[in-house]
Amino acid sequence: MSPGELIFHFLNTVVLTALVAFFVLWRYRVGVLAGMGSSSGTSLALPSVPPARTVILSQQVDALAWERQARRRIALAISGSVAIPALALAVLQLHVSDLPLTPAHVLLIGGSLLVAAVPMVAVSLALNFRQAVLLALALLLAGAVLGTVVSMLQRPFLGRTPSLDQLLNFFTFFQFAAVWLPLPMTLILLTGLSRIRGVAPITFAGLLIFGLAPLAGSRLTAWLATDTEGSRLLLDIGLNGAFLMLALPTALLAWWRLKHLAEAYAAKRFSDAQLLARTWWLMFCATMALELINARPSHTPLVLAGTVGAYALFPWLNGRFLTLTRQHGHHPPRRTLLLLRVFGFTARTEQLFDRIGARWRLFGPVTMIAAPDVMARTIDPGDFLRFASGRLASSFVTSQAGLDAGLSGMDQAHDPDGRYRVNEFCCRDDTWRATVVELMDRADVVLMDLRKLTRERGGCEFELRQLAHRLPAGRVVLVIDQDTDTQLIHAAMPHLPVIITLKNGNPAETEAPFAALLRAAELQAAG
């Protein structure tokens, strides 16, 4: 099998991953929407209003200052877990390409590969596109400057005098980046689209394995056809039979891989962001391996060993470095955020989740009622496996026993990277009210997006009245706009909570509701 065939297969798999992921999410949305509109046949009773809770803070912590430090440590941990294997890949490339193995050369190549950490940091810290681009530019500039300085400092050790012409190494750095980064970064960006990245890793894992069947089958068929006995065997079983002999085992292998990922995710061996980072680093290492093998076939064993080692090193370093980030400073007390919203505005809800819900996951878990408007942000390997196996209906709350089981099984522990998970509940038309009330009783703070609220939104009015009965006004933050029916809010909640008006929902505007939620989490309820 030639390197060109492998490169073609790999690129096809990535492209198919994006296409299949969009299809999977569409079908998943259809299934959830159909379930939401159906009835379980039994309307669940609302729980009684619980007594007021006393929240005891173990230690006062400046939440925003702590978040800035935590985000900085996470960014450094991810960058470090990429930098070390990137330097190893740089050494491998220099050796295979017969280039000098000097510190300057290693930094010129390894520094450019560090850009692979940017999308990983962006997903983990919920950076927007502009912030990610600025981070990438900062890393490239820092790498170019460091590589240039090292090239000048190493000159005396080589018995030569530093000269001004070495400043051109600044531009040489960008030439290396232009050679090695476009293809892997394009693949990463393709599978990192916000609408599909929740299912991209598991889709890619399945397709990469299953896609080997036709590729290996074509080579096996060509090999068998080279002699009489092989040709007779092909004629006896037929081409379709030969394909099935390979397709069925690889399909089982692909299914086993998906199941293994779902089980490992459920066991909290990695977070959603870590799974995505591992997928991206695999793409990065595989792309480099295929390009080096294609250029220097004689070095194939060495290239395979080096790139496999660089890939295997990344998850271990990533886990170790992220563990170290949690051992510094005093973590604010865990606080659960309940996210409520007016259904039907997908782009707006996704934007709010990215800028507030995703950030809150450093402070505690997020709970919500599942709906298609935020499905792309909350689907996980377990959801994917239930959907793929036709067990999506098992995710829905259909009885009091099912609701109790879901509530008792809510994930309250942080992932290995320190972030908490999103607990979403799929509900029928006659079970969502009891479910959302139970979530209110367990929430420390509530964010409710009421933009474009009208009197036709009876569900939101019900939620507002229940919030007024069950939570102190100071623990509820409402987001409104100029189209919100504020009279409905006043009628439902006589003791008004914190209300913040958003005009366009840009990052600067969403700082206000996030800060308000942190202040609400610090309030001490009366016992």
FIVOTI-953424 format. One record per residue (C-alpha): x, y, z; residue number from 0. Coordinates in Angstrom, 2 decimals. Layout:
N
east north up n
X Y Z NUM;
...
END
This chain:
527
east north up n
0.00 0.00 0.00 0;
1.63 3.26 -1.12 1;
1.86 6.38 1.08 2;
-0.24 8.21 -1.49 3;
-3.12 5.78 -0.94 4;
-2.87 6.25 2.83 5;
-2.84 10.04 2.48 6;
-5.87 9.89 0.19 7;
-7.70 7.60 2.64 8;
-6.85 9.83 5.59 9;
-8.01 13.01 3.88 10;
-11.20 11.34 2.70 11;
-11.90 10.19 6.25 12;
-11.61 13.73 7.61 13;
-13.88 15.14 4.91 14;
-16.41 12.36 5.48 15;
-16.21 13.02 9.21 16;
-17.45 16.56 8.69 17;
-20.25 15.44 6.35 18;
-21.36 12.50 8.48 19;
-21.20 14.60 11.66 20;
-23.63 17.13 10.18 21;
-25.97 14.29 9.20 22;
-25.72 12.66 12.65 23;
-26.54 15.92 14.41 24;
-29.48 16.55 12.10 25;
-30.93 13.10 12.76 26;
-30.24 13.47 16.47 27;
-32.08 16.79 16.54 28;
-35.01 15.26 14.70 29;
-35.19 12.42 17.21 30;
-35.01 14.72 20.23 31;
-37.59 17.11 18.78 32;
-39.97 14.23 18.09 33;
-39.53 12.97 21.63 34;
-40.16 16.41 23.10 35;
-43.46 16.67 21.25 36;
-44.74 13.27 22.36 37;
-46.39 12.26 25.62 38;
-45.32 9.62 28.11 39;
-48.95 9.06 29.14 40;
-48.33 10.09 32.75 41;
-48.02 13.69 33.87 42;
-45.52 13.96 36.72 43;
-46.52 15.84 39.84 44;
-44.56 18.92 40.82 45;
-42.44 18.54 43.95 46;
-43.28 20.63 47.00 47;
-41.33 23.80 47.66 48;
-38.21 22.81 49.64 49;
-37.03 24.72 52.70 50;
-34.48 27.44 52.12 51;
-30.93 26.14 51.94 52;
-27.96 27.47 53.86 53;
-24.87 27.76 51.74 54;
-21.66 27.85 53.76 55;
-18.65 29.17 51.89 56;
-15.45 27.48 52.96 57;
-13.35 30.47 51.94 58;
-13.96 33.70 50.10 59;
-12.27 33.66 46.70 60;
-12.13 36.38 44.08 61;
-13.88 34.29 41.42 62;
-12.90 36.38 38.40 63;
-9.27 36.58 39.48 64;
-9.25 32.84 40.13 65;
-10.77 32.20 36.70 66;
-8.08 34.27 34.98 67;
-5.36 32.30 36.74 68;
-7.06 28.97 36.04 69;
-7.47 29.78 32.36 70;
-3.82 30.82 32.14 71;
-2.68 27.58 33.79 72;
-4.88 25.46 31.51 73;
-3.53 27.25 28.42 74;
0.05 26.65 29.58 75;
-0.69 22.99 30.39 76;
-2.13 22.34 26.93 77;
0.69 24.23 25.25 78;
3.27 22.27 27.22 79;
1.66 18.94 26.34 80;
1.94 19.91 22.67 81;
5.38 21.53 22.84 82;
7.31 18.48 24.05 83;
6.06 16.00 21.38 84;
6.28 18.82 18.81 85;
10.00 19.17 19.53 86;
10.34 15.40 19.15 87;
8.60 15.61 15.76 88;
10.96 18.42 14.80 89;
13.99 16.24 15.61 90;
12.44 13.41 13.57 91;
11.82 15.68 10.59 92;
15.34 17.12 10.69 93;
16.87 13.65 10.85 94;
14.77 12.27 8.00 95;
15.38 15.36 5.87 96;
19.17 15.30 6.51 97;
19.09 18.79 8.04 98;
21.37 19.96 10.89 99;
20.18 18.90 14.34 100;
20.93 22.20 16.07 101;
18.81 23.90 18.77 102;
17.91 26.64 16.32 103;
16.63 24.20 13.70 104;
14.66 22.26 16.30 105;
13.03 25.47 17.55 106;
12.31 26.74 14.06 107;
10.30 23.62 13.25 108;
9.00 22.66 16.70 109;
7.92 26.22 17.44 110;
5.74 26.33 14.35 111;
4.11 23.00 15.30 112;
3.10 24.52 18.64 113;
0.24 26.26 16.82 114;
-1.57 22.91 17.04 115;
-2.29 23.84 20.67 116;
-4.36 26.88 19.69 117;
-7.64 25.12 18.77 118;
-7.27 22.88 21.84 119;
-6.96 25.92 24.10 120;
-9.81 27.64 22.28 121;
-12.19 24.74 22.92 122;
-11.14 24.24 26.55 123;
-11.43 27.93 27.43 124;
-14.36 28.81 25.13 125;
-12.33 31.36 23.16 126;
-14.02 33.01 20.22 127;
-12.51 32.99 16.73 128;
-10.84 36.38 17.12 129;
-9.19 35.38 20.39 130;
-7.97 32.12 18.86 131;
-6.45 33.92 15.87 132;
-4.68 36.41 18.15 133;
-3.32 33.55 20.24 134;
-2.03 31.79 17.11 135;
-0.31 34.96 15.92 136;
1.25 35.51 19.35 137;
2.63 31.96 19.39 138;
4.03 32.31 15.88 139;
5.69 35.63 16.66 140;
7.13 34.31 19.93 141;
8.44 31.20 18.13 142;
10.02 33.28 15.38 143;
11.74 35.60 17.86 144;
12.95 32.74 20.07 145;
14.22 30.76 17.10 146;
16.11 33.78 15.79 147;
17.68 34.54 19.17 148;
18.77 30.92 19.68 149;
20.28 30.80 16.18 150;
22.47 33.77 17.12 151;
23.37 32.44 20.57 152;
24.48 29.06 19.24 153;
26.92 30.56 16.72 154;
29.88 30.88 19.20 155;
29.46 27.22 20.21 156;
29.87 26.29 16.56 157;
33.07 28.34 16.27 158;
31.43 31.12 14.26 159;
30.60 34.75 14.93 160;
26.95 35.90 15.07 161;
25.96 38.13 12.15 162;
23.02 40.32 11.24 163;
22.03 38.06 8.37 164;
20.75 35.62 11.01 165;
17.84 37.97 11.58 166;
16.44 36.47 8.40 167;
15.74 33.35 10.46 168;
12.71 35.26 11.69 169;
11.21 34.87 8.22 170;
12.59 31.34 7.84 171;
10.43 30.35 10.81 172;
7.31 31.43 8.94 173;
8.50 29.55 5.86 174;
8.65 26.34 7.89 175;
5.19 27.12 9.29 176;
3.83 27.70 5.78 177;
5.13 24.29 4.68 178;
3.92 22.14 7.58 179;
0.86 23.85 9.04 180;
-1.69 24.40 6.23 181;
-2.82 20.79 5.74 182;
-3.13 19.65 9.39 183;
-4.63 22.96 10.51 184;
-7.17 22.80 7.67 185;
-8.19 19.31 8.83 186;
-8.43 20.52 12.43 187;
-10.53 23.53 11.49 188;
-12.78 21.36 9.33 189;
-13.57 19.01 12.22 190;
-13.53 21.84 14.76 191;
-16.56 23.67 13.41 192;
-18.68 24.56 16.42 193;
-21.74 22.78 15.02 194;
-20.04 19.38 14.67 195;
-17.08 19.19 17.02 196;
-19.22 17.49 19.67 197;
-19.50 14.37 17.48 198;
-16.40 14.80 15.28 199;
-14.01 12.68 17.44 200;
-16.25 9.62 17.67 201;
-17.34 9.94 14.05 202;
-13.71 10.17 12.95 203;
-12.72 7.15 15.07 204;
-15.44 5.00 13.54 205;
-14.89 6.12 9.96 206;
-11.11 5.80 10.16 207;
-11.40 2.13 11.14 208;
-14.36 1.19 8.95 209;
-12.87 3.03 5.98 210;
-9.90 0.66 5.99 211;
-12.14 -2.18 4.75 212;
-12.45 -1.08 1.10 213;
-8.84 0.15 1.06 214;
-7.44 -3.11 2.41 215;
-9.94 -5.08 0.31 216;
-8.72 -3.55 -2.94 217;
-5.11 -4.37 -2.10 218;
-5.99 -7.90 -0.97 219;
-7.98 -8.51 -4.15 220;
-5.08 -7.28 -6.28 221;
-2.69 -9.52 -4.39 222;
-4.91 -12.62 -4.69 223;
-5.38 -12.04 -8.40 224;
-1.63 -12.33 -9.04 225;
-1.74 -16.15 -9.14 226;
-4.11 -18.89 -10.29 227;
-5.14 -20.14 -6.84 228;
-5.94 -16.65 -5.63 229;
-7.94 -15.84 -8.74 230;
-9.92 -19.08 -8.37 231;
-10.68 -18.20 -4.72 232;
-11.95 -14.77 -5.76 233;
-14.19 -16.31 -8.39 234;
-15.56 -18.81 -5.88 235;
-16.52 -16.34 -3.17 236;
-17.17 -13.39 -5.50 237;
-16.04 -9.80 -5.06 238;
-19.03 -8.99 -2.83 239;
-18.21 -11.92 -0.58 240;
-14.60 -10.80 -0.31 241;
-15.73 -7.31 0.66 242;
-18.10 -8.66 3.32 243;
-15.34 -10.81 4.79 244;
-13.43 -7.61 5.48 245;
-16.30 -5.18 6.09 246;
-18.01 -7.13 8.86 247;
-14.92 -7.50 11.10 248;
-13.95 -3.86 10.60 249;
-17.53 -2.76 11.34 250;
-17.38 -4.71 14.60 251;
-14.00 -3.16 15.36 252;
-15.36 0.32 14.67 253;
-18.37 -0.33 16.92 254;
-16.09 -1.63 19.66 255;
-14.01 1.53 19.38 256;
-17.07 3.77 19.70 257;
-18.29 1.77 22.69 258;
-14.86 1.96 24.30 259;
-14.77 5.74 23.89 260;
-18.24 6.10 25.41 261;
-17.30 3.91 28.39 262;
-14.02 5.76 28.95 263;
-15.82 9.09 28.80 264;
-18.44 7.88 31.28 265;
-15.62 6.75 33.58 266;
-14.16 10.29 33.40 267;
-10.86 9.20 31.95 268;
-10.97 12.28 29.75 269;
-13.20 15.27 29.09 270;
-14.92 16.21 25.85 271;
-12.21 18.82 25.21 272;
-9.45 16.28 25.86 273;
-11.03 13.78 23.47 274;
-11.18 16.44 20.78 275;
-7.57 17.45 21.47 276;
-6.42 13.84 21.12 277;
-8.26 13.55 17.82 278;
-6.66 16.72 16.51 279;
-3.18 15.67 17.62 280;
-3.72 12.32 15.89 281;
-4.56 14.22 12.68 282;
-1.45 16.34 13.14 283;
0.90 13.38 13.71 284;
-0.69 11.27 10.97 285;
-0.41 14.10 8.44 286;
3.26 14.60 9.22 287;
3.95 10.86 9.09 288;
2.30 10.45 5.70 289;
4.10 13.44 4.23 290;
7.51 12.28 5.52 291;
6.93 8.71 4.32 292;
5.86 10.00 0.94 293;
9.04 12.10 0.71 294;
11.44 9.52 2.20 295;
9.99 5.97 1.87 296;
13.27 4.43 3.06 297;
12.69 5.95 6.50 298;
9.18 4.51 6.90 299;
9.86 2.41 10.07 300;
11.60 5.31 11.79 301;
8.88 7.79 10.83 302;
6.13 5.48 12.04 303;
7.89 4.83 15.34 304;
8.59 8.53 15.88 305;
5.11 9.81 15.07 306;
3.36 7.04 17.05 307;
5.58 7.90 20.01 308;
4.81 11.61 19.68 309;
1.09 10.86 19.55 310;
1.23 8.51 22.56 311;
3.21 11.06 24.56 312;
0.59 13.79 24.17 313;
-2.34 12.31 26.19 314;
-0.02 11.33 29.03 315;
1.54 14.79 29.22 316;
-1.86 16.43 28.81 317;
-3.26 14.51 31.76 318;
-0.23 15.16 33.98 319;
0.01 18.89 33.23 320;
-3.73 19.47 33.68 321;
-3.63 17.61 36.98 322;
-0.88 19.97 38.15 323;
-3.04 23.00 37.31 324;
-5.64 21.89 39.87 325;
-3.07 21.69 42.67 326;
-2.48 25.43 42.83 327;
-4.66 28.01 44.55 328;
-8.00 27.68 46.32 329;
-10.85 26.57 44.11 330;
-14.13 28.45 44.66 331;
-16.90 26.24 46.11 332;
-18.62 24.18 43.45 333;
-21.79 25.87 42.20 334;
-24.43 24.39 39.86 335;
-25.80 26.61 37.11 336;
-29.25 25.97 35.64 337;
-29.58 27.38 32.14 338;
-33.11 28.20 30.98 339;
-34.08 29.91 27.75 340;
-36.75 30.68 25.20 341;
-36.63 27.72 22.81 342;
-36.32 28.11 19.05 343;
-33.30 30.42 18.65 344;
-30.40 28.07 17.90 345;
-27.64 30.52 16.97 346;
-28.42 32.83 19.87 347;
-28.62 30.02 22.43 348;
-25.37 28.46 21.20 349;
-23.69 31.84 21.45 350;
-24.89 32.34 25.02 351;
-23.80 28.83 25.99 352;
-20.34 29.36 24.48 353;
-19.81 32.66 26.27 354;
-21.37 31.89 29.64 355;
-22.28 28.21 30.03 356;
-18.92 26.93 28.78 357;
-17.03 29.35 31.04 358;
-19.11 28.31 34.04 359;
-17.85 24.75 33.69 360;
-14.69 25.82 35.55 361;
-16.86 26.65 38.58 362;
-19.37 23.81 38.54 363;
-21.75 21.67 36.49 364;
-24.37 23.10 34.15 365;
-27.89 21.66 34.03 366;
-30.56 22.24 31.39 367;
-33.53 20.78 29.58 368;
-32.30 19.27 26.30 369;
-33.56 20.78 23.06 370;
-32.28 21.06 19.48 371;
-31.18 24.67 19.99 372;
-28.06 23.69 21.93 373;
-27.67 20.04 20.95 374;
-24.42 20.58 19.06 375;
-22.78 21.90 22.25 376;
-23.93 19.21 24.67 377;
-23.88 15.88 22.81 378;
-21.26 13.50 24.20 379;
-19.97 9.99 23.30 380;
-22.68 8.35 25.42 381;
-25.41 10.25 23.60 382;
-23.86 9.34 20.26 383;
-23.74 5.64 21.13 384;
-27.37 5.60 22.30 385;
-28.41 7.28 19.08 386;
-26.32 4.97 16.87 387;
-27.73 1.88 18.60 388;
-31.33 3.07 18.30 389;
-31.71 3.66 22.05 390;
-32.31 7.41 21.95 391;
-35.74 6.93 23.57 392;
-34.03 5.61 26.70 393;
-32.61 9.11 27.28 394;
-36.07 10.62 27.85 395;
-37.72 11.12 31.22 396;
-40.98 9.17 31.06 397;
-41.72 8.37 34.71 398;
-41.02 9.53 38.25 399;
-38.63 6.62 38.72 400;
-36.75 7.61 35.58 401;
-36.56 11.22 36.75 402;
-35.30 10.19 40.18 403;
-32.66 7.99 38.57 404;
-31.52 10.82 36.31 405;
-31.32 13.29 39.19 406;
-29.39 10.91 41.42 407;
-27.00 10.17 38.55 408;
-26.17 13.79 37.75 409;
-22.46 14.26 37.23 410;
-21.19 16.55 39.99 411;
-17.46 15.77 39.78 412;
-14.96 17.58 37.61 413;
-13.19 15.98 34.66 414;
-9.43 15.37 34.56 415;
-8.96 18.85 33.08 416;
-10.81 20.51 35.96 417;
-13.94 21.37 33.99 418;
-17.38 20.13 34.98 419;
-19.90 18.54 32.64 420;
-23.28 19.52 31.28 421;
-26.20 17.51 32.67 422;
-29.07 17.69 30.19 423;
-32.47 16.05 30.54 424;
-34.52 14.96 27.53 425;
-38.18 15.31 28.45 426;
-41.60 14.48 27.03 427;
-44.32 17.07 26.76 428;
-45.83 15.94 30.09 429;
-42.58 15.44 32.05 430;
-40.58 18.60 31.45 431;
-42.33 20.70 34.09 432;
-41.55 18.36 36.95 433;
-38.01 17.95 35.64 434;
-37.23 21.63 35.39 435;
-38.64 22.26 38.87 436;
-36.42 19.52 40.31 437;
-33.44 21.16 38.59 438;
-34.40 24.53 40.11 439;
-34.38 22.97 43.57 440;
-30.84 21.70 42.97 441;
-29.42 24.82 41.33 442;
-27.23 27.34 43.13 443;
-27.74 29.99 40.46 444;
-30.03 30.29 37.44 445;
-29.48 32.07 34.14 446;
-32.62 32.53 32.07 447;
-32.43 33.92 28.55 448;
-35.72 35.75 27.96 449;
-34.85 37.60 24.80 450;
-37.89 37.81 22.52 451;
-40.17 36.56 25.30 452;
-43.89 36.99 24.50 453;
-47.10 35.87 26.22 454;
-47.35 32.99 23.78 455;
-44.38 31.38 25.56 456;
-46.38 29.72 28.32 457;
-43.51 27.47 29.32 458;
-41.31 30.45 30.21 459;
-44.09 32.00 32.30 460;
-44.40 28.72 34.23 461;
-40.64 28.68 34.86 462;
-40.64 32.30 36.03 463;
-43.40 31.65 38.56 464;
-41.66 28.56 39.87 465;
-38.37 30.45 40.23 466;
-40.19 33.12 42.25 467;
-41.44 30.44 44.66 468;
-38.29 28.34 44.95 469;
-35.21 30.54 44.77 470;
-34.22 33.88 46.30 471;
-34.36 36.62 43.69 472;
-30.64 37.28 44.14 473;
-29.76 33.83 42.78 474;
-31.55 34.37 39.46 475;
-30.14 36.36 36.54 476;
-32.43 37.21 33.64 477;
-31.17 38.26 30.21 478;
-33.58 40.36 28.13 479;
-33.58 42.54 25.01 480;
-35.78 45.26 23.56 481;
-38.31 42.65 22.34 482;
-38.85 41.06 25.76 483;
-42.28 41.43 27.37 484;
-41.07 42.83 30.69 485;
-44.63 43.15 32.05 486;
-44.85 39.36 31.97 487;
-41.69 39.16 34.05 488;
-43.00 41.66 36.61 489;
-46.28 39.78 36.92 490;
-44.60 36.39 37.38 491;
-41.81 37.55 39.70 492;
-42.89 40.31 42.11 493;
-39.45 40.29 43.72 494;
-37.38 41.05 40.67 495;
-34.08 39.22 40.19 496;
-31.02 40.61 38.47 497;
-32.04 41.73 34.97 498;
-29.44 42.50 32.30 499;
-30.25 43.83 28.84 500;
-28.23 42.57 25.89 501;
-28.36 44.46 22.62 502;
-26.32 42.18 20.35 503;
-24.82 39.54 22.68 504;
-21.18 40.27 21.83 505;
-18.40 39.02 24.16 506;
-18.11 42.35 25.99 507;
-21.85 42.40 26.75 508;
-21.91 38.85 28.09 509;
-19.31 39.74 30.72 510;
-22.07 41.46 32.73 511;
-24.38 38.43 33.16 512;
-21.39 36.16 33.87 513;
-20.13 38.48 36.59 514;
-23.69 38.72 37.96 515;
-23.86 34.91 38.18 516;
-20.60 34.79 40.10 517;
-21.90 37.42 42.55 518;
-25.15 35.46 42.90 519;
-23.18 32.31 43.70 520;
-21.45 34.11 46.56 521;
-24.71 35.09 48.25 522;
-25.50 33.22 51.43 523;
-29.08 32.08 51.63 524;
-30.91 32.42 54.90 525;
-31.42 29.13 56.72 526;
END
